[in-house]
Amino acid sequence: MAFLSVIIAAHNAEKTLPATLESLLAAIGGRAKALEVIIINDSSQDATQAIIDAWADKLPQLIVRQVNYRNVGQVRNCAVSLATGEYITMLDSDDLLKANSLADAVDFLEVQRPDMLLTRLLEIRDRRKISPSWQGFSPIPLSTNDAVRRFLQHKDFQAHLIGQFIQRKLYTENPIPAMICYEDFAIFPAMLMQAKKIFYQRQGHYYYIKRSDSLSSDLNASKIAPLVECTLRMEQTFPTQFRHLMNCHWFDIYRNHKKHLSADQLRTVKQRVDALYSLSFFLSKDVRFSYKKRVIKALWKK
């Protein structure tokens, strides 16, 4: 039985997986006995499985499954069902970790035993800007309300499961739905509300490689529908004291994805956006001034 389970979902990842696994091995450092690695190969038609097989003897307590889900939500839920670790972290098959970062995470988690250790992802497009610098974990504690507020403000962290360290019990209590995208957004708010002990690490250990073929570069109605669904679920999860911040998320959907919304979705979104045109919204200390400016511009045009 492991202390930390590292989950990797792979699909046609032959070009990126070797570098990801190299970084994973370096991140594990001297704590291999505390970790297990779970790789789910979903419907790959390239050399992904051959690469996994070649690494079988290098990775600690390796568990591999080949599935044909073509669904990242199902893949991650399958991996969680196989995990034995007290904690789970997820690593995409085209991202990178800093050396010794997982070893340091295990050291911190063993002492503090938080429900969630949240980290800031290092979003990067130019791999030449990757730095080996790493000073270890020295996170700050967050109250649940502070964590929710930071999340809704898109400050410090967003609804990503990659790069986060979350107790396995929160995953078992919040099964990942079978969604083609936004599966992390579907459960992250509930996890935040259930967590009693939360830490946040600002210095990032996880390089989130942004690519031209990423989700955000190819949006359509089938991808925006789960975004609306997850935002509704978030609205039902968080206390009403955060309604203005949640309506900012609705405003982003309206402003950025209006053309992809169905008539019913558009009515739902507009109802929330209309609630922004209120004195309480403009007086809210939680809402950033930049959002207030955007709403004022939209109101002026309206």
C-alpha positions in Angstrom: 0.0 0.0 0.0 1.3 3.4 -1.0 1.1 6.8 0.8 0.8 8.9 -2.4 -0.8 7.6 -5.7 0.3 9.4 -8.9 -2.3 9.0 -11.6 -1.5 9.5 -15.3 -4.2 9.4 -18.1 -2.5 8.8 -21.4 -4.0 8.9 -24.9 -1.7 8.9 -28.0 1.0 10.4 -25.9 4.1 8.9 -27.6 5.6 12.4 -28.3 5.3 13.7 -24.8 5.1 10.7 -22.4 8.9 9.9 -22.2 9.7 13.5 -20.9 6.8 13.3 -18.5 8.0 10.0 -17.0 11.6 11.4 -16.8 10.3 14.3 -14.8 8.2 12.0 -12.7 11.1 9.8 -11.8 13.2 12.9 -10.9 10.3 14.3 -8.8 10.0 11.1 -6.8 13.6 11.3 -5.6 14.3 9.1 -2.7 10.7 8.5 -1.7 9.9 5.7 -4.2 8.6 3.4 -1.5 5.9 5.9 -0.5 4.5 6.1 -4.0 2.6 4.1 -6.5 2.2 5.2 -10.2 -1.1 4.4 -12.0 -1.1 4.8 -15.8 -4.4 4.4 -17.7 -3.8 4.1 -21.4 -7.1 5.1 -23.1 -7.6 4.0 -26.7 -4.0 4.9 -27.8 -3.2 4.0 -31.4 0.5 5.0 -31.3 3.5 3.8 -29.3 2.1 4.9 -25.9 1.8 1.4 -24.6 5.3 0.4 -25.7 6.7 3.5 -23.9 4.8 2.5 -20.7 6.1 -1.1 -21.0 9.7 0.2 -21.4 9.3 2.2 -18.2 7.7 -0.7 -16.2 10.9 -1.5 -14.2 11.8 2.2 -13.5 8.6 3.4 -11.8 7.6 2.4 -8.3 4.6 0.1 -7.7 3.4 0.6 -11.3 -0.2 -0.2 -12.1 -1.2 -0.1 -15.8 -4.5 -0.6 -17.5 -5.5 -0.4 -21.1 -9.1 0.8 -21.6 -11.3 2.0 -24.5 -13.3 4.7 -22.8 -12.3 7.8 -24.9 -13.5 9.7 -21.9 -11.1 11.4 -19.5 -13.7 11.4 -16.7 -14.0 7.6 -16.8 -10.3 7.2 -17.1 -9.6 9.2 -14.0 -12.4 7.5 -12.0 -11.0 4.1 -13.0 -7.6 5.2 -11.8 -9.0 6.4 -8.5 -10.7 3.0 -8.0 -7.3 1.3 -8.3 -5.4 3.8 -6.0 -4.4 2.6 -2.5 -2.6 5.8 -1.4 -3.9 8.0 1.4 -3.4 10.9 -1.1 -3.8 11.2 -4.8 -2.1 13.6 -7.3 -2.7 13.7 -11.0 -0.1 14.2 -13.8 -1.1 14.8 -17.4 0.9 12.8 -19.9 2.2 16.0 -21.6 3.2 17.9 -18.5 6.3 18.1 -16.3 7.3 18.1 -12.6 10.2 19.7 -10.9 12.9 17.4 -9.5 12.3 16.2 -5.9 8.9 17.9 -5.7 6.9 14.8 -5.0 9.4 13.6 -2.4 9.1 17.0 -0.7 5.3 16.8 -1.0 5.3 13.4 0.8 7.4 14.8 3.6 4.9 17.6 4.1 1.8 15.5 3.8 3.1 12.9 6.3 3.6 15.5 9.0 0.6 17.8 8.4 -2.1 15.4 7.1 -4.2 18.1 5.3 -7.3 17.3 3.4 -6.0 19.2 0.4 -2.5 20.6 -0.5 -3.3 23.0 -3.4 -0.6 24.4 -5.7 -0.3 27.0 -8.3 0.3 25.5 -11.8 3.1 27.0 -13.9 1.4 27.6 -17.2 4.0 27.6 -20.0 4.0 27.7 -23.8 7.8 28.0 -24.4 9.6 25.0 -22.9 12.8 27.0 -23.0 11.5 29.0 -20.1 11.4 26.0 -17.8 13.5 26.4 -14.7 14.9 23.7 -12.4 14.7 26.0 -9.4 12.8 24.4 -6.5 12.9 25.3 -2.8 10.5 22.7 -1.4 7.1 23.0 0.1 6.3 25.8 2.6 2.6 26.3 2.1 0.2 28.5 4.0 -3.0 27.3 5.7 -6.3 28.5 4.2 -9.8 28.5 5.8 -12.5 27.0 3.7 -14.0 30.4 2.9 -10.6 31.8 1.9 -10.0 28.8 -0.4 -13.4 29.2 -2.0 -12.9 32.9 -2.4 -9.4 32.5 -4.0 -10.8 29.8 -6.3 -13.7 31.9 -7.5 -11.4 34.9 -8.1 -9.2 32.7 -10.2 -6.5 33.7 -7.8 -3.7 31.2 -7.1 -5.5 28.0 -8.3 -8.4 26.9 -10.5 -10.5 23.7 -10.8 -7.6 21.5 -11.8 -6.9 18.0 -10.3 -3.5 17.9 -11.9 -0.7 19.2 -9.5 -2.9 19.0 -6.4 -2.6 16.6 -3.5 -6.0 15.5 -2.2 -7.0 12.9 0.3 -8.4 9.8 -1.4 -11.5 9.9 0.7 -12.6 13.2 -1.0 -12.4 11.4 -4.3 -14.4 8.4 -3.1 -17.0 10.8 -1.7 -17.1 12.8 -5.0 -16.8 10.3 -7.9 -15.5 11.9 -11.1 -18.3 12.0 -13.7 -18.0 10.5 -17.2 -17.3 13.8 -19.0 -15.1 14.5 -22.0 -14.0 17.8 -20.4 -14.4 19.9 -17.2 -14.6 16.7 -15.2 -12.3 18.3 -12.6 -14.6 21.4 -12.3 -17.5 19.0 -11.7 -16.1 17.9 -8.3 -13.6 20.5 -7.2 -16.1 22.9 -5.5 -17.6 20.0 -3.4 -14.1 18.9 -2.4 -13.3 22.5 -1.2 -16.5 22.6 0.9 -15.8 19.3 2.5 -12.1 19.9 3.2 -11.4 21.0 6.8 -7.7 21.4 6.6 -6.4 23.1 3.4 -2.9 24.4 2.6 -1.8 26.4 -0.5 1.7 26.4 -2.0 2.4 29.4 -4.2 5.8 28.3 -5.6 4.8 25.9 -8.4 6.2 22.4 -8.9 4.0 21.5 -11.9 4.6 22.7 -15.4 1.3 22.8 -17.2 2.3 22.9 -20.9 -0.2 24.9 -22.9 -0.4 23.6 -26.5 -2.1 24.8 -29.7 -4.4 21.8 -29.7 -5.5 22.3 -26.1 -9.2 22.4 -25.0 -9.3 26.2 -25.0 -8.2 26.4 -28.6 -11.0 24.3 -30.0 -14.2 25.2 -28.2 -17.6 24.2 -29.4 -21.2 23.6 -28.1 -20.4 20.1 -26.9 -17.6 21.4 -24.7 -19.4 24.5 -23.4 -22.5 22.4 -22.3 -20.5 20.7 -19.5 -19.1 24.1 -18.5 -22.6 25.4 -18.0 -23.6 22.2 -16.2 -20.5 22.5 -13.8 -21.1 26.1 -13.1 -24.7 25.3 -12.1 -23.4 22.6 -9.9 -20.9 25.0 -8.3 -23.7 27.5 -7.7 -25.6 24.8 -5.8 -22.5 23.9 -3.8 -21.1 27.2 -2.5 -22.8 29.5 0.0 -24.9 32.4 -1.3 -22.3 34.8 0.2 -20.2 34.1 -2.9 -23.0 34.8 -5.4 -21.3 37.9 -6.9 -18.1 36.0 -7.5 -20.1 33.1 -9.0 -22.0 35.5 -11.3 -18.6 36.7 -12.6 -18.1 33.1 -13.9 -21.5 33.4 -15.6 -20.4 36.7 -17.1 -17.3 35.1 -18.5 -19.4 32.3 -20.1 -21.8 34.9 -21.6 -19.0 37.1 -22.9 -16.7 34.4 -24.2 -19.0 31.6 -25.3 -22.4 33.1 -26.1 -22.4 31.8 -29.7 -22.1 28.2 -28.4 -25.0 28.4 -26.0 -28.4 26.8 -26.7 -31.5 28.9 -26.2 -32.2 27.4 -22.8 -28.6 27.8 -21.7 -28.6 31.4 -22.9 -31.6 32.2 -20.8 -30.0 30.6 -17.7 -26.7 32.5 -18.3 -28.5 35.9 -18.9 -30.5 35.5 -15.7 -27.3 35.4 -13.7 -25.6 38.1 -15.7 -28.5 40.4 -15.2 -28.0 40.0 -11.4 -24.6 41.7 -11.8 -26.3 45.0 -12.6 -26.8 45.8 -8.9 -25.4 48.2 -6.3 -24.4 45.3 -4.1 -22.2 43.8 -6.9 -20.3 47.0 -7.5 -19.8 47.5 -3.7 -18.6 43.9 -3.2 -15.0 43.8 -1.9 -14.6 40.2 -3.2 -15.0 41.2 -6.9 -11.9 42.5 -8.6 -12.1 46.0 -10.1 -11.2 44.6 -13.5 -14.5 42.5 -13.4 -16.5 45.6 -12.4 -15.0 47.5 -15.3 -16.0 44.7 -17.7 -19.5 44.7 -16.4 -19.8 48.5 -16.7 -18.7 48.3 -20.3 -21.2 45.5 -21.0 -23.9 47.5 -19.3 -23.0 50.6 -21.3 -23.2 48.7 -24.6 -26.5 47.2 -23.5 
